[in-house]
Amino acid sequence: MWEARNWMKRNEPFLPTWHAYVGYRLDLFEKLSRGMSIDQVISEYGYEDNLLRSWADTGVVLDHLKKNGEQLIPSKQMMRFFTQKSEDAIGELLKEMFEMHMPVLMNYPDMIKTKRKSSFNGDHFGKTVAATSALIEKRAFPHVVKELQLRKPEWVLDIGCGTGGYLMKLARKMNRGTYAGVDISKDVIDIAREKAKKYGLDQKVRFYYADINKWDVPDGLFDIVMMNNLLHYYSPDTRADLFARVAQLLSPKGTAVVITPLYLEKGGRRFSAAFNSFMEAHDNLYPLPKRKELVQDAKAAGLKLKAVKTVVREGSWYCMSFSKKKV
């Protein structure tokens, strides 16, 4: 009984995460932002009565919601991080956890037994993956900016650029050079192009819908080539070819910047073990790279490791930079 109780207590932190996910998914915190009663919410949006009341009661218990008479008002934390329009929203991270990771991990017994893996739907989850990658990239931003300030690049390429926010942020920060992003998801490239036009950056930042291995490069070589949250889409035996392609795209004194989780690095072993389990459960995703493996692949492509910077230690995320070896 004591052991069962301990396992139950270990799962208590799951409740706030679940509550925040539901609130973000239905944008309930935004809908309650000016104060509404449960009856008003049900009347306006047609939600199921008992389910919504249970969610609201949980929110009050967790201090995600405050009661003012019959009205419910979200806390400042929920408004900032779990409303869909907030620039600081982290709800996509929870969406990825609940809609991508957990269903797959719950199906692990059947996959082990039947020897049949899932198939990752990149088109369906493309926007979510791009949004969660942006959270990691925000943490890595100072490291990347420092590299760009040192190199003063004229041409910068981001492979797997997603919706382009990171690349545009770099372009604004540096205020020099031309930036290119390439991605195999048409949906995220369309969003990136719309963003660039909206912010008046469509001449400085260009986006291409293409496979990097087949891409007809529009303008010469690049001083900086970035790969963020990308390597688990490549099998271990093709990563050397990817680094070789990066080396082809780099100018003679160019630098490759790679932001990636590393498998079983000290400090982030738990996260990397869980993340790697998700990757291994798919027939079109691949295990996380180990530091030694990446160094070897880069070396085979003529690239030398310059530095490794910690991005999120407990998440095993790192920023690695490689330079071209002198011939």
Buried (B, 14 or more C-beta within 10 A) or exposed (E): EEEEEEEEEEEEEEEBEBBBBBBBBBBBBBBBBEBBBBEBBBEEEEBEEEEBBEBBEBBEEBEBBEEEEEBBBBBEEBBBBBBEEBEEBBBBBBBBBBBBBEEBBEBEEEBEEEEEBBEBEBEEBBBBBBBBBBEBBBBBBEBBBBBBEEBEBBBBBBBBBBBBBBBBBBBEEBEEBBBBBBBBBEBBBEBBBBBBEEBEBBEBBBBBBBEBEEBEBEEEBBBBBBBBBBBBBBEBEEBBBBBBBBBEBBBEEBBBBBBBBBBBBEEBEEBBEEBBBBBBBBEEBBBBBBBEBBBBBBBBBBBEBEBBBBBBEEBBBBBBBBBBEEE
